[in-house]
Amino acid sequence: MKKYMTVIPMQNPNNLKKAVYDSDNELLHTDLETRFPVLVPMYNDTAAGETVTVVKVIIDGHDFVRKNKAAFEEELSELKTKKNIDVIEKEIHIKFSEDIDNQLDLLMGLVDSVDENDLITADITYGSKAMPIIIRSALAYISGNVHGANIDKIVYGSLNFTNGKMFIYDVSALFYLDKAVESMSRAKVKEPKTVLKSIIDMGR
């Protein structure tokens, strides 16, 4: 099943701009106006009659999160109607805290949300600075240990504060590059910098 992971934002809802995200990636071109980048690949990648899952990370006790969760669910409902899809919704609740136990709870919550043969898109736009690292660690575990599970996209949205334009990027290539670097280290590859440059050149 296609599975979409996202963090409900902690920003002031008044600062979240609803607009069409631009992209250099053809797979992320869309006419969808949204405040939540995860909805872009969901909109593009799904077909009528399909059932997918969205995994929402929710920071409890945060007023902005409560309001943004309502806005997200409103946009998700509109997308479901427009695309004629069914969406299973899962929630991971964590505290508004940066302590290690809370971060490990998030890691395990993400791992537990995945099933065999899932095709995963993760949105790392929102949340604390530590959350993209935690999400990356969860994805690394999942890709290596959950049978048939694959990482399709890792997306994030950005706002250019100078001209107001919004962009969405897929950085999953960096995730796989990281895995390649880990493999080179374990294999004790000779001249690893040369191999790394070759991988990067192929990626370009």
C-alpha positions as protocol buffer text, in pm:
chain_id: "A"
residue {
  index: 1
  type: MET
  ca { x: 0 y: 0 z: 0 }
}
residue {
  index: 2
  type: LYS
  ca { x: 110 y: 357 z: -63 }
}
residue {
  index: 3
  type: LYS
  ca { x: 182 y: 522 z: 271 }
}
residue {
  index: 4
  type: TYR
  ca { x: 238 y: 894 z: 329 }
}
residue {
  index: 5
  type: MET
  ca { x: 410 y: 1024 z: 644 }
}
residue {
  index: 6
  type: THR
  ca { x: 388 y: 1383 z: 761 }
}
residue {
  index: 7
  type: VAL
  ca { x: 428 y: 1601 z: 1070 }
}
residue {
  index: 8
  type: ILE
  ca { x: 142 y: 1837 z: 1153 }
}
residue {
  index: 9
  type: PRO
  ca { x: 307 y: 2183 z: 1169 }
}
residue {
  index: 10
  type: MET
  ca { x: 369 y: 2380 z: 1485 }
}
residue {
  index: 11
  type: GLN
  ca { x: 372 y: 2713 z: 1300 }
}
residue {
  index: 12
  type: ASN
  ca { x: 110 y: 2979 z: 1351 }
}
residue {
  index: 13
  type: PRO
  ca { x: -172 y: 2884 z: 1109 }
}
residue {
  index: 14
  type: ASN
  ca { x: -178 y: 3244 z: 984 }
}
residue {
  index: 15
  type: ASN
  ca { x: 176 y: 3193 z: 852 }
}
residue {
  index: 16
  type: LEU
  ca { x: 90 y: 2884 z: 644 }
}
residue {
  index: 17
  type: LYS
  ca { x: 29 y: 2994 z: 287 }
}
residue {
  index: 18
  type: LYS
  ca { x: -205 y: 2793 z: 65 }
}
residue {
  index: 19
  type: ALA
  ca { x: -66 y: 2790 z: -287 }
}
residue {
  index: 20
  type: VAL
  ca { x: 49 y: 2571 z: -576 }
}
residue {
  index: 21
  type: TYR
  ca { x: 399 y: 2437 z: -514 }
}
residue {
  index: 22
  type: ASP
  ca { x: 636 y: 2467 z: -808 }
}
residue {
  index: 23
  type: SER
  ca { x: 895 y: 2196 z: -875 }
}
residue {
  index: 24
  type: ASP
  ca { x: 1179 y: 2100 z: -1108 }
}
residue {
  index: 25
  type: ASN
  ca { x: 1064 y: 1739 z: -1067 }
}
residue {
  index: 26
  type: GLU
  ca { x: 799 y: 1636 z: -1321 }
}
residue {
  index: 27
  type: LEU
  ca { x: 651 y: 1389 z: -1072 }
}
residue {
  index: 28
  type: LEU
  ca { x: 574 y: 1678 z: -837 }
}
residue {
  index: 29
  type: HIS
  ca { x: 414 y: 1914 z: -1088 }
}
residue {
  index: 30
  type: THR
  ca { x: 56 y: 1983 z: -982 }
}
residue {
  index: 31
  type: ASP
  ca { x: -231 y: 2227 z: -989 }
}
residue {
  index: 32
  type: LEU
  ca { x: -321 y: 2150 z: -627 }
}
residue {
  index: 33
  type: GLU
  ca { x: -332 y: 2443 z: -387 }
}
residue {
  index: 34
  type: THR
  ca { x: -226 y: 2331 z: -42 }
}
residue {
  index: 35
  type: ARG
  ca { x: -44 y: 2425 z: 278 }
}
residue {
  index: 36
  type: PHE
  ca { x: 77 y: 2069 z: 328 }
}
residue {
  index: 37
  type: PRO
  ca { x: 343 y: 1939 z: 84 }
}
residue {
  index: 38
  type: VAL
  ca { x: 267 y: 1571 z: 155 }
}
residue {
  index: 39
  type: LEU
  ca { x: -63 y: 1616 z: -29 }
}
residue {
  index: 40
  type: VAL
  ca { x: 118 y: 1695 z: -355 }
}
residue {
  index: 41
  type: PRO
  ca { x: 258 y: 1345 z: -416 }
}
residue {
  index: 42
  type: MET
  ca { x: -61 y: 1193 z: -277 }
}
residue {
  index: 43
  type: TYR
  ca { x: -261 y: 1394 z: -531 }
}
residue {
  index: 44
  type: ASN
  ca { x: -28 y: 1302 z: -819 }
}
residue {
  index: 45
  type: ASP
  ca { x: 37 y: 936 z: -739 }
}
residue {
  index: 46
  type: THR
  ca { x: -311 y: 803 z: -666 }
}
residue {
  index: 47
  type: ALA
  ca { x: -587 y: 676 z: -895 }
}
residue {
  index: 48
  type: ALA
  ca { x: -963 y: 666 z: -853 }
}
residue {
  index: 49
  type: GLY
  ca { x: -1076 y: 380 z: -630 }
}
residue {
  index: 50
  type: GLU
  ca { x: -734 y: 338 z: -466 }
}
residue {
  index: 51
  type: THR
  ca { x: -686 y: 306 z: -91 }
}
residue {
  index: 52
  type: VAL
  ca { x: -379 y: 466 z: 69 }
}
residue {
  index: 53
  type: THR
  ca { x: -265 y: 547 z: 422 }
}
residue {
  index: 54
  type: VAL
  ca { x: -155 y: 875 z: 574 }
}
residue {
  index: 55
  type: VAL
  ca { x: 48 y: 871 z: 896 }
}
residue {
  index: 56
  type: LYS
  ca { x: 21 y: 1195 z: 1091 }
}
residue {
  index: 57
  type: VAL
  ca { x: 272 y: 1287 z: 1362 }
}
residue {
  index: 58
  type: ILE
  ca { x: 89 y: 1500 z: 1617 }
}
residue {
  index: 59
  type: ILE
  ca { x: 256 y: 1699 z: 1895 }
}
residue {
  index: 60
  type: ASP
  ca { x: 7 y: 1689 z: 2183 }
}
residue {
  index: 61
  type: GLY
  ca { x: -74 y: 1994 z: 2389 }
}
residue {
  index: 62
  type: HIS
  ca { x: 23 y: 2245 z: 2120 }
}
residue {
  index: 63
  type: ASP
  ca { x: -256 y: 2485 z: 2023 }
}
residue {
  index: 64
  type: PHE
  ca { x: -120 y: 2559 z: 1674 }
}
residue {
  index: 65
  type: VAL
  ca { x: -91 y: 2186 z: 1604 }
}
residue {
  index: 66
  type: ARG
  ca { x: -456 y: 2137 z: 1698 }
}
residue {
  index: 67
  type: LYS
  ca { x: -564 y: 2410 z: 1455 }
}
residue {
  index: 68
  type: ASN
  ca { x: -331 y: 2291 z: 1178 }
}
residue {
  index: 69
  type: LYS
  ca { x: -452 y: 1932 z: 1219 }
}
residue {
  index: 70
  type: ALA
  ca { x: -809 y: 2052 z: 1152 }
}
residue {
  index: 71
  type: ALA
  ca { x: -688 y: 2240 z: 842 }
}
residue {
  index: 72
  type: PHE
  ca { x: -495 y: 1936 z: 720 }
}
residue {
  index: 73
  type: GLU
  ca { x: -796 y: 1709 z: 761 }
}
residue {
  index: 74
  type: GLU
  ca { x: -1012 y: 1957 z: 571 }
}
residue {
  index: 75
  type: GLU
  ca { x: -769 y: 1961 z: 278 }
}
residue {
  index: 76
  type: LEU
  ca { x: -732 y: 1583 z: 291 }
}
residue {
  index: 77
  type: SER
  ca { x: -1109 y: 1545 z: 274 }
}
residue {
  index: 78
  type: GLU
  ca { x: -1120 y: 1770 z: -34 }
}
residue {
  index: 79
  type: LEU
  ca { x: -842 y: 1566 z: -197 }
}
residue {
  index: 80
  type: LYS
  ca { x: -1024 y: 1238 z: -125 }
}
residue {
  index: 81
  type: THR
  ca { x: -1337 y: 1369 z: -295 }
}
residue {
  index: 82
  type: LYS
  ca { x: -1151 y: 1518 z: -591 }
}
residue {
  index: 83
  type: LYS
  ca { x: -946 y: 1203 z: -656 }
}
residue {
  index: 84
  type: ASN
  ca { x: -1215 y: 954 z: -546 }
}
residue {
  index: 85
  type: ILE
  ca { x: -977 y: 768 z: -317 }
}
residue {
  index: 86
  type: ASP
  ca { x: -1005 y: 614 z: 29 }
}
residue {
  index: 87
  type: VAL
  ca { x: -753 y: 716 z: 294 }
}
residue {
  index: 88
  type: ILE
  ca { x: -675 y: 521 z: 609 }
}
residue {
  index: 89
  type: GLU
  ca { x: -557 y: 767 z: 873 }
}
residue {
  index: 90
  type: LYS
  ca { x: -306 y: 673 z: 1142 }
}
residue {
  index: 91
  type: GLU
  ca { x: -180 y: 903 z: 1416 }
}
residue {
  index: 92
  type: ILE
  ca { x: 144 y: 904 z: 1613 }
}
residue {
  index: 93
  type: HIS
  ca { x: 111 y: 1116 z: 1926 }
}
residue {
  index: 94
  type: ILE
  ca { x: 422 y: 1255 z: 2093 }
}
residue {
  index: 95
  type: LYS
  ca { x: 491 y: 1518 z: 2358 }
}
residue {
  index: 96
  type: PHE
  ca { x: 602 y: 1873 z: 2293 }
}
residue {
  index: 97
  type: SER
  ca { x: 954 y: 1789 z: 2408 }
}
residue {
  index: 98
  type: GLU
  ca { x: 1302 y: 1730 z: 2269 }
}
residue {
  index: 99
  type: ASP
  ca { x: 1401 y: 1467 z: 2526 }
}
residue {
  index: 100
  type: ILE
  ca { x: 1547 y: 1142 z: 2394 }
}
residue {
  index: 101
  type: ASP
  ca { x: 1258 y: 924 z: 2514 }
}
residue {
  index: 102
  type: ASN
  ca { x: 1014 y: 1135 z: 2314 }
}
residue {
  index: 103
  type: GLN
  ca { x: 1233 y: 1113 z: 2004 }
}
residue {
  index: 104
  type: LEU
  ca { x: 1261 y: 735 z: 2041 }
}
residue {
  index: 105
  type: ASP
  ca { x: 882 y: 713 z: 2076 }
}
residue {
  index: 106
  type: LEU
  ca { x: 852 y: 892 z: 1741 }
}
residue {
  index: 107
  type: LEU
  ca { x: 1109 y: 661 z: 1582 }
}
residue {
  index: 108
  type: MET
  ca { x: 927 y: 349 z: 1697 }
}
residue {
  index: 109
  type: GLY
  ca { x: 589 y: 495 z: 1607 }
}
residue {
  index: 110
  type: LEU
  ca { x: 703 y: 546 z: 1249 }
}
residue {
  index: 111
  type: VAL
  ca { x: 854 y: 198 z: 1230 }
}
residue {
  index: 112
  type: ASP
  ca { x: 537 y: 40 z: 1372 }
}
residue {
  index: 113
  type: SER
  ca { x: 319 y: 225 z: 1120 }
}
residue {
  index: 114
  type: VAL
  ca { x: 471 y: 40 z: 823 }
}
residue {
  index: 115
  type: ASP
  ca { x: 369 y: -297 z: 685 }
}
residue {
  index: 116
  type: GLU
  ca { x: 529 y: -533 z: 437 }
}
residue {
  index: 117
  type: ASN
  ca { x: 532 y: -415 z: 74 }
}
residue {
  index: 118
  type: ASP
  ca { x: 445 y: -55 z: 159 }
}
residue {
  index: 119
  type: LEU
  ca { x: 558 y: 218 z: -81 }
}
residue {
  index: 120
  type: ILE
  ca { x: 649 y: 513 z: 140 }
}
residue {
  index: 121
  type: THR
  ca { x: 654 y: 886 z: 82 }
}
residue {
  index: 122
  type: ALA
  ca { x: 773 y: 1096 z: 377 }
}
residue {
  index: 123
  type: ASP
  ca { x: 729 y: 1471 z: 412 }
}
residue {
  index: 124
  type: ILE
  ca { x: 1001 y: 1638 z: 624 }
}
residue {
  index: 125
  type: THR
  ca { x: 879 y: 1997 z: 586 }
}
residue {
  index: 126
  type: TYR
  ca { x: 739 y: 2055 z: 934 }
}
residue {
  index: 127
  type: GLY
  ca { x: 829 y: 1972 z: 1293 }
}
residue {
  index: 128
  type: SER
  ca { x: 1135 y: 2030 z: 1506 }
}
residue {
  index: 129
  type: LYS
  ca { x: 1487 y: 2033 z: 1362 }
}
residue {
  index: 130
  type: ALA
  ca { x: 1546 y: 1684 z: 1499 }
}
residue {
  index: 131
  type: MET
  ca { x: 1247 y: 1529 z: 1325 }
}
residue {
  index: 132
  type: PRO
  ca { x: 1398 y: 1491 z: 974 }
}
residue {
  index: 133
  type: ILE
  ca { x: 1687 y: 1301 z: 1133 }
}
residue {
  index: 134
  type: ILE
  ca { x: 1445 y: 1076 z: 1324 }
}
residue {
  index: 135
  type: ILE
  ca { x: 1236 y: 1019 z: 1011 }
}
residue {
  index: 136
  type: ARG
  ca { x: 1550 y: 933 z: 813 }
}
residue {
  index: 137
  type: SER
  ca { x: 1653 y: 680 z: 1080 }
}
residue {
  index: 138
  type: ALA
  ca { x: 1308 y: 521 z: 1072 }
}
residue {
  index: 139
  type: LEU
  ca { x: 1318 y: 499 z: 692 }
}
residue {
  index: 140
  type: ALA
  ca { x: 1666 y: 345 z: 702 }
}
residue {
  index: 141
  type: TYR
  ca { x: 1540 y: 76 z: 939 }
}
residue {
  index: 142
  type: ILE
  ca { x: 1226 y: 18 z: 733 }
}
residue {
  index: 143
  type: SER
  ca { x: 1407 y: -11 z: 398 }
}
residue {
  index: 144
  type: GLY
  ca { x: 1649 y: -265 z: 541 }
}
residue {
  index: 145
  type: ASN
  ca { x: 1420 y: -468 z: 764 }
}
residue {
  index: 146
  type: VAL
  ca { x: 1056 y: -456 z: 652 }
}
residue {
  index: 147
  type: HIS
  ca { x: 1003 y: -708 z: 372 }
}
residue {
  index: 148
  type: GLY
  ca { x: 913 y: -547 z: 42 }
}
residue {
  index: 149
  type: ALA
  ca { x: 891 y: -193 z: 183 }
}
residue {
  index: 150
  type: ASN
  ca { x: 1044 y: 77 z: -35 }
}
residue {
  index: 151
  type: ILE
  ca { x: 1107 y: 449 z: 3 }
}
residue {
  index: 152
  type: ASP
  ca { x: 951 y: 623 z: -297 }
}
residue {
  index: 153
  type: LYS
  ca { x: 994 y: 991 z: -211 }
}
residue {
  index: 154
  type: ILE
  ca { x: 1121 y: 1215 z: 67 }
}
residue {
  index: 155
  type: VAL
  ca { x: 974 y: 1559 z: 4 }
}
residue {
  index: 156
  type: TYR
  ca { x: 988 y: 1899 z: 162 }
}
residue {
  index: 157
  type: GLY
  ca { x: 831 y: 2231 z: 77 }
}
residue {
  index: 158
  type: SER
  ca { x: 1003 y: 2567 z: 92 }
}
residue {
  index: 159
  type: LEU
  ca { x: 889 y: 2928 z: 81 }
}
residue {
  index: 160
  type: ASN
  ca { x: 1105 y: 3197 z: -77 }
}
residue {
  index: 161
  type: PHE
  ca { x: 1051 y: 3488 z: 160 }
}
residue {
  index: 162
  type: THR
  ca { x: 1184 y: 3732 z: -102 }
}
residue {
  index: 163
  type: ASN
  ca { x: 939 y: 3661 z: -384 }
}
residue {
  index: 164
  type: GLY
  ca { x: 675 y: 3451 z: -204 }
}
residue {
  index: 165
  type: LYS
  ca { x: 714 y: 3151 z: -436 }
}
residue {
  index: 166
  type: MET
  ca { x: 674 y: 2800 z: -297 }
}
residue {
  index: 167
  type: PHE
  ca { x: 876 y: 2500 z: -413 }
}
residue {
  index: 168
  type: ILE
  ca { x: 857 y: 2129 z: -339 }
}
residue {
  index: 169
  type: TYR
  ca { x: 1163 y: 1904 z: -364 }
}
residue {
  index: 170
  type: ASP
  ca { x: 1223 y: 1530 z: -358 }
}
residue {
  index: 171
  type: VAL
  ca { x: 1545 y: 1455 z: -167 }
}
residue {
  index: 172
  type: SER
  ca { x: 1516 y: 1076 z: -163 }
}
residue {
  index: 173
  type: ALA
  ca { x: 1832 y: 1053 z: -376 }
}
residue {
  index: 174
  type: LEU
  ca { x: 2027 y: 1184 z: -76 }
}
residue {
  index: 175
  type: PHE
  ca { x: 1875 y: 909 z: 138 }
}
residue {
  index: 176
  type: TYR
  ca { x: 1999 y: 641 z: -100 }
}
residue {
  index: 177
  type: LEU
  ca { x: 2334 y: 816 z: -132 }
}
residue {
  index: 178
  type: ASP
  ca { x: 2367 y: 797 z: 246 }
}
residue {
  index: 179
  type: LYS
  ca { x: 2297 y: 424 z: 234 }
}
residue {
  index: 180
  type: ALA
  ca { x: 2562 y: 383 z: -39 }
}
residue {
  index: 181
  type: VAL
  ca { x: 2817 y: 566 z: 177 }
}
residue {
  index: 182
  type: GLU
  ca { x: 2737 y: 334 z: 469 }
}
residue {
  index: 183
  type: SER
  ca { x: 2783 y: 32 z: 244 }
}
residue {
  index: 184
  type: MET
  ca { x: 3120 y: 162 z: 122 }
}
residue {
  index: 185
  type: SER
  ca { x: 3234 y: 206 z: 481 }
}
residue {
  index: 186
  type: ARG
  ca { x: 3139 y: -150 z: 572 }
}
residue {
  index: 187
  type: ALA
  ca { x: 3305 y: -287 z: 258 }
}
residue {
  index: 188
  type: LYS
  ca { x: 3622 y: -81 z: 317 }
}
residue {
  index: 189
  type: VAL
  ca { x: 3621 y: 36 z: -45 }
}
residue {
  index: 190
  type: LYS
  ca { x: 3954 y: 158 z: -179 }
}
residue {
  index: 191
  type: GLU
  ca { x: 3950 y: 523 z: -285 }
}
residue {
  index: 192
  type: PRO
  ca { x: 3597 y: 582 z: -146 }
}
residue {
  index: 193
  type: LYS
  ca { x: 3601 y: 950 z: -246 }
}
residue {
  index: 194
  type: THR
  ca { x: 3641 y: 853 z: -614 }
}
residue {
  index: 195
  type: VAL
  ca { x: 3352 y: 606 z: -585 }
}
residue {
  index: 196
  type: LEU
  ca { x: 3139 y: 868 z: -410 }
}
residue {
  index: 197
  type: LYS
  ca { x: 3207 y: 1120 z: -688 }
}
residue {
  index: 198
  type: SER
  ca { x: 3107 y: 860 z: -948 }
}
residue {
  index: 199
  type: ILE
  ca { x: 2779 y: 794 z: -767 }
}
residue {
  index: 200
  type: ILE
  ca { x: 2706 y: 1166 z: -745 }
}
residue {
  index: 201
  type: ASP
  ca { x: 2785 y: 1213 z: -1115 }
}
residue {
  index: 202
  type: MET
  ca { x: 2548 y: 931 z: -1206 }
}
residue {
  index: 203
  type: GLY
  ca { x: 2281 y: 1090 z: -986 }
}
residue {
  index: 204
  type: ARG
  ca { x: 2316 y: 1417 z: -1169 }
}
